[in-house]
Amino acid sequence: MDFPTSSRVHERTASGSSGLAADEAQRVREPSPRRRTEEACLTVRWAADGTATASGLTSYAFSHGVLTASWQYVNGVLSVHSDRYGMLPLYIFQEPGRTVVATSLAAVMRAVMPLALDEDAIASFLRLGAFLGDDTPFQGVRRVAPGTVLVCDQSGCRASGGWPVVAPTRLGPDAAAAAYRELFHEALRSVPVDPERSVVLLSGGRDSRHILLGLHAIGQTPANALTVQTDPFDGRNNTEIAAALAASCGVPHTVVPLPANRWEAELAKDALTDSACLEHWWMMAARDWLKGRDAVVYDGLAGDILSESKFLTRERAEWFDRGDFDSIADDLMSPESAVRGMLASREIARFGRERAHARLVQEMRRAADAPSPAVAFRLSQRTRRGIAPSSFALLGSAATVVTPFLYPPLHDMLAGLDVGVILATGFHSRVIAAAYPEQAHIPYDRYSAAAVATGQLFGQVHGPLTSPRLRSSIVRPLRSESGWRTRLLLQALRGQRGSVYGLLMHGAWIASLDRLADTSR
């Protein structure tokens, strides 16, 4: 069987006029069947006399499973297409007479002059751990919106499309569960994959379990199940549960240890994801294992919020239904004490909570007309901007990534359900148990924090405490470096694991933002 469609990279063309020969513009090379690992970028300039020049890749497309993003430049017109949900990394910078489109924020920053920080976007990120909507840390650079066709020429850019409009799914719990089982197997069959090269990223949760058992049930048992060892201080039993699931399907199970140096892993994660998300440092271990294997990895992205999520509570659903966005915003944002630990005192107002609150409410209003506003918002914010970077920018730099829960018919059915169906106790768990009764006895992981010794925590903070001073740039005012280091050391000595990890994530993120800002200097 063939691999899923992977990136098609058109020949890089030198800067020149818009009169490219047709055969030159269409020449392509076919890379190995996985997502491209190099950055792609195109700059188009339009002069006052109507002539246009292009520098970079004039035609580019890349895919992961059912998701595809692309751009094409022909005769002075640039067309940009994002994937249905805006999950794949696609960035754009626009100003009169010039448009830059790229697969990474770093590539855009190298093509443009130094840019000012987007203070509203950063205020939101510091309290949510991810950006909102199409925000980036820098003014003028945006993610291309979901499901968008953007056409740019001398007169400017015009956008059409948007996030998929989902009709209400008028099914009760039993009918919805039956439809879920059928559509999920259909989703797995929709992307042809060679089982000998397929890997399931397996945890002790529901989404990856559903994928593994579904593939086994339809006769496409993967070649390997891959589990990243959990933090021993989490008290979770991910590894044991994943091993039992893999054994029940006769699948070899590989466990890779966490990165030894948390600080370096955080920095590497931020570099790969363009500082787009605060979490997922542990995914560096999975990426390192996947590199060079020409693999297809199955990822459970979006499965939680579409069918069973800790985020989706009855109280939050009622707030969304009433349009009480202020209560939701206050509920979602981090405590100010955590944020103040990262900001220089003079910058607290500049990146203040009220900025983040207003930006968050603005995004929630966009989801207000969806069948389930809470689900639609969480997909567009947390899933798209906070988790997808780890799937497509991080894992996707080493393998082709398939996300069955984003198969359009399955997504639309689940996203259109009345929220009461999903809130029914254990909806996804019941679907899995009914579809695969042989594994119903295998439990799910549970969290129970373990005590952390001071010496163990100090080992995690030794790197950033002893490394050379963090680089200085326009991002510098975001932090008081000496204050951050002092706070990090004190929390480690007190055994405050959560505070130490939060400071490490934020510190690495700001250091990475420094480097991004410096690329345009």
N, C-alpha and C positions, 0 to 999 in steps of 0.2 A: 504494500500500500504506500501511497505517497504521503509526504509530510504536508502539514497545513501550509497554505500560502505564506511565504516569508517575504522578506524585504526585496523589492526590485529596485536596484539602484541604477539610475541612468548616468551616462558618462559625464564627468565634470567638464564643463566648457569654460573656456577663457572669457574674460570680459570682452564684450563686443556689442555691436548693434543688434536690434531686434530681427534683422534679416538673416537668421540662422538657416543654413540649408536644412531641408526637411529630414533628409536621411541622417545628418549629423545629430539633429535634435532628438531623433528617435532611437539612436543606437543605445543598446543596453548591455549590461553584463549581469549574469545571474550568479550571485554569491552562494555560499553554502546555505542549505535550507534552514535558516534560523533568522532571528531578528538581527539587523545590522548592528555592529559594535562600534562603528565609527560615527562621528557626528556629521550631520548633513546640514547645509546652510545655503541659502540663495539671497542675494541682494539685487534688487531691481531699482534702477534710477530712471526717472523721466525728466528730460530737459524741457525748458520753456518752449522750444521749437517743435516739440512733439516726438523727438527721437528718444529711444529707450536703450539702455544697456543693462546687461545681466552678468553677474559674477557669481559663480558657484554651480550647483547642480540645478539645471533648468527643469528637470523632471525627476521626481522622486516619489516612491511609495513604499510603505512598510506595513506589515500585517502581523497580528497575533490571533490565531484562530479566526473568529468571525469578525474581528475588528480590523479596520484598514484606515490609514490616513495617508494623504498624498498632496503634492502640489505639481503644477505644470505651468511653464512659461512659454508662450508662443506669440511671436509678432506683437510685442508690447503689452500683452495681457497676461496677468498672473492669476491662476485659479488655485485656491487652497481648499481642501476637503478634510474635515476632521471626522473621526469615527463617530458612530451613533451616540455614544455616551461621553465623548471627550476624554476618554481614559488614556489614550496613547499620547505621549508627550509631543506637543506641537506648539511652538511659540511664535509670536509675531510682534514686530515693531513697525509702527507706521508714523510717518511725518510727511508733509507736503513734498512731493517729488521723490520719495524713497520708501520702499517697503523691504523689510528683512523677515524671512521665514526660516525656521530652523527646528531641529529635533531636540535641541537643548538650549537652556538659558545661557550657558557659558558661550555657546557659539554666537548667539545674538549679541552678547556683551562685547565680544571681540570685534564685532562688525560696526558698533556704534560708539559714539563719544560717551564719556562718563555720564551716568544718569543719577538723578536724585532718588533718594529712598521714597517708597510709597508708605507714608507713615500710618495710614489707616490699615493697610495690608499687614504691616509688621505688628501693629497693636493687636490685631486679630490673631495673628500667628502665635504671639507670645502667650496668649490665653487659651488657644484651641489646639496648638500643635500642628496646624495645617492652615493653608490659605483658603480663602473663600472665593466662590465663583471662578473668575478667570484671573484673579490677582496674582502678581508676582512681587518680589521685594522691591522692584524698581519701577518708577514711573515710566509709562510709555511702552513697556513690554507686557504682553498679555498672553495667556494661554488661549488658543483658538477654542471658541465655545463649542459645546457638544452639537453633533449633527449639523454642522454649519458648512455652507459653501460660500467662500469669500472670493470675490472677483475684484481685482485691482488693476487700474490702468492710469493714464495721465490725469484723469479727472478725480481720482480717489478710489476708495474701496467700498463695495456694497456687499452686505451679508444677507443670506437667506437661510432658512432652516432653524434648528434649535433642538432642545432636549425633546425626546420622543413624547408625543401626546398619547397618554394611555387611557383607554376607556375603562369604566368600572367593570370588574369581573363579578358577575352576579352568581356566585357559587357559595353554597354552604360549606362547612368544614369537611364533610365526607367527600363531596364532589370535588372540592378543591384539592384534597389529598390525593384522590385518584388522578386528577389532571396533572398534579405535580409529578407523580411517579411516571406517568407516560411521557410527559414533555421532557423530563430530565434525561431519560434514556434517548429520546430523540435528539436532545442537545449533544449528548456524547457521540452519537453517530454522525452528527452534522459536520464534524471536522475529521477527515480521514487521517489517521495517525498510525505509523508503524509501531505495533506494541513492543517490539524489541528495543525501541528507542524512547519509550514513554516512561515518565517518572511521575509519581504522585507525591506532592509535598504533604506529608501526612502528620497530623497532630492527634490530640485526644479529643478534638471537638467534632462538630457535626458536619461541616461543609466538606472537609477532606475525606471524612469517612464515607459520605454519600458518593463522592467521586470514585473512590477505590471500589466500593461494593457495587456501584453501578457499572463500572468498566468490567469487573469480573462477571457480573450477571449477563452482560451482552456479548461475552466472548472476546473482550479486548483487554484481558488482564495485563497490567503494565509490567515492564521488566524490573522495576524497582520502586520501592517506597522509601522516601527520604525524610528523616526526622532530624531537626536540630535539637540538640540536648537543651532542656530548659534550664533556666537559672536555678541553681540548687536552693536559693533562698526563697523561691516562689512557692515551694511546697507542692508543686504539681507533679502528676504522674503521667505526663504526656508520653514519655518514652515507653513505658510498660504497656500502656493502652495501644499505642501505635504498633508495637511489636505483636500484640495479640491480634489486632485487625489484619496485619500483613500475613501472619501465619495462617489465619482462617481462610485466606485466599491463595495460599501457596506462593506468596510474593516475597522475594528477598528483601530484607529490611536493613537499611543503612542508617546508622546514627552518627552524625558529625558533631564534634564538640563546639561549644561556643567559642568565638574568637578570644584568644588569650588576652589581648589588649583592648579593653572596652573603648578607650579614648581614640585609638587609631581606627578601630572599626566604625566609630561614630563619624569620624572625619571622612573615611572612605565612602560610607553610605551617603553622606551629604554631598560629596563630589559627584557620585553617580546619579543622584536624584535631583541635582540642581538646588539643593537645600529646600526641597519642597515639602518635607515631612520630618517630624521630630523623632518618630519611632523607627523600629525595624532594623536596628543595628545588627541584631542577631542573624538577619537574613544574609549578611555577608558570608556566613559559614556555608549556607546553601549555594550561594553564587560561586564560591570558590570550588565547591565540589562539582558543580555543573560545567564549569569552564572546560572547553576542549572536548566535551563528550557528544556534541552535536545532538543534544537531547530535546525532547518535547516535554515540558513540565506542566502538569495540571494544577491549577490554582483555584481555591474556593472563593475568590473575590466576589463580594456582594451576596453570597449565600446567607449570611447572618441577618442583615437588615431586611432582606426580602422574605424571610420565613421564620426566624426566631433569633431575637437579638436582645441583649441586656439593655440596650438603649431604648427599645420600644416598650415603654411602660404605659399603663392606662392613664396615669396622670399627664404624661407628656402628650399622649394622643389627644386628650381632652383639651389641653392648652392649645395645641395646633388647631383643633376644630373650632375653638372659641376665638382664635386669632390673638391669643394672649402671648405674643412674641416676647414681650419684656420678661415674663417669668421664665420662658425657655432659655433666653439669652443668659439670664443670671444663673440658671441651673447648669448651663454647659461650660461657662468660662471658669478658668482656674482661679483659685483664691489669689487675691492681690499680694498676699505675703510671698507667694512663690515668684510672682513676676517682679516684685521689688528686689528680690535677691539677684536679679539679672541686670537691672537698670541702674545706671548712674543716677543719683538723686535729682540732678537737674533735668533728666530726660523723662521722668515719670509722667509729667503733664504732656510732653510731646507725643508719647506713645500711650496715652491714657486709656483707662478702661471705657470711658464714654465713647471714644472713637471705635473701639472694638464692638461695643454694644450696638451702636448705630449701624455698623457695617453688617453685623450678624442679623439684625432684624431685617435689613434690606434684602438679604439673601433668603430668609425664611418666607418673606412675602411672595417671592417668585414661585414657591411651591404650594401656595395656598389653594390653588384650584385643582390640584391633583386628587385622585380618588382617596389616597392616603397621604396627606401633606407631610406627616412625620417621616414616612418611608421615602418620599420623593426628596425631601430636604437632606436626609442623611445620606442617600445615594449620591447626591450632587456635591455634598460637602465632605463628609468623612470618607466615603468610599472612593470618590473620584480624586479628591485632592490630598487625602491623608493616607490612603492605603495603596491605591493604584500605582503610585511611583515605585513602591517596593516590588510590585509585580512586573511592570513593564520597563522601567528605567534600570532597576537593580537586577532582578532575575533575568529580565529581557535582554540584558547585555551579554548573557552567557547561554541563553537557550530560547527556543520558541515557547511562548506561554499561552496555554489554552484555558479559558475561563468559562466553563459550561453555564454558570448561572446568568451570564450575560447573553445567552442565546435569545434572540429577540422574542420568539413566541413564549418562552418560559418567563423571561423578565416581565413581559407585558401582562401575562396572566397573574403572576405574583404581585406585581406593583399595583394592579387594579383591584386586588382583593379588599374587601372591607377590613379595616384594621382589627375588628373584633375577631375575625378568623385567625389572624396571626397571633393575637393576644391570647387566644385559647391555649390552655396549658400545654406546652411542649409540642406545638404544631409540627415543626421540622423533625423532632425526635420521633413522633408517632408515625410520620411518613416513612422514615428510614426503617423503623422497627417492623412496620407492616410489609414493606417491600423486601426486606432481607432478614427474615426471622431467625436464620441460623446464627446471626451475629448479635441478636437482640440482647443477649446476656452480657455483652461486653460493656462496661460502664463508660461514662464520659469523664473527662478530667475535672478535677475540682481544685480550687485555689485555697491554700492555707499557708499564710506567710510563715516562714521559718525565722528563727533568731539569727542575727548576723553578728559575727565577732568583729571587733574594731580592727584587728589586723587584716581580716579579709577585705573589709571596705577600704582600708588604706592602700591595699594593693591595687585597687581599682583607680584611685585618685593619684597615685604616684606619678604617672606620666604627665598629666596636665600641670601638676604642681611643680615638677622639676624641669619641664620643657622650656625652651627659650620663650621670651615674651611673645604673645600672640601678635600677629602682624597688624600694623596700623593702617587704617584707610578711612573712608567716609563713614564706615559703620562703627568706628571706634567709640563715638559718644553713646552707643547703646549700652555700654557696660562700664563699670568701674572694675578694672582688672584686678587690682589688689584686693578690693572688697570681695570679688567673686572667689579668688583663691583662698582668702581667709575663711569665708563662709563654707567653702568646700571642705577645707581641712577640719573645721570645727564640727561639721555634721558627720564626717567620717569618724572622728574621735568619739562622738556621742553614739555611734552605731545607727544613725538615722538613714537607713537604706534608701527610702523613697526620696528624701531630700537630696542625697548624694547623686542618685541616678538622674533626678531632674536637673540638677546643676550641671552634670556632665553633658546631658543631651543639649541643653540650652547653650552651654559654653562652646561645644563643638559646632553647633549650628551657627553661632555668631562668628566663630573663627572661619567657617566655610563661607559665610556671607562676605567676610572681609576679602577672601580670595576671589570670589565672584566679582566684587566691585573693582578689584585691582586688575582684572583681565582687560578692562576697557581703558586702562591708563597707559 
